[in-house]
Amino acid sequence: MVWYKKIFMEKHSKEIKLITHHKKSFDKKAMGYAKLTPNAVQEVNLDETKLTPRMIKEIVDELGIEINDIVDRDSDLFKNEYEGVDLSKDDWLKVLSEKSELLKTPIVLSNNESFIVDTPSRLLEFREKYFKTETK
């Protein structure tokens, strides 16, 4: 296993990895919801952690989507610099590595399911589906 994959992408059965931008209020709300789960939440803050193109490709593959699907086309950066620009997959990986604010976040990675969070409450649905607390 490649070193970054072991550290970054290795998932434990009761752990959620949440990829966020602390500067985005939506991501902060999602983190609050994620912390309501009874399992460990490992946050990867993209404001402090740089992803390599290879890491981004691993995330895209884990999500089962195309590279274009992880680009935040609603961001000002996309609208100002990349709207109408035709880039290859490799070029997008490089751009997203350098300008992580173009990534759609938050992103959940877990053994059970991986997805881009569209509403913070989706994390509650995820918790109910996979991490129900046992009653005695």
Buried (B, 14 or more C-beta within 10 A) or exposed (E): EEEBEEEBBEBEEBBBBBBBBEEBEBBBBBBEBBEEBEBEBBBBBBEEEEBEBEBBBBBBEBBEBEBEEBBBEEBEEBEEEBEEEEBEEEEBBBBBBEBBBBBBBBBBBBEEEBBBBEEBEBBBEBBEEBBEEEEE
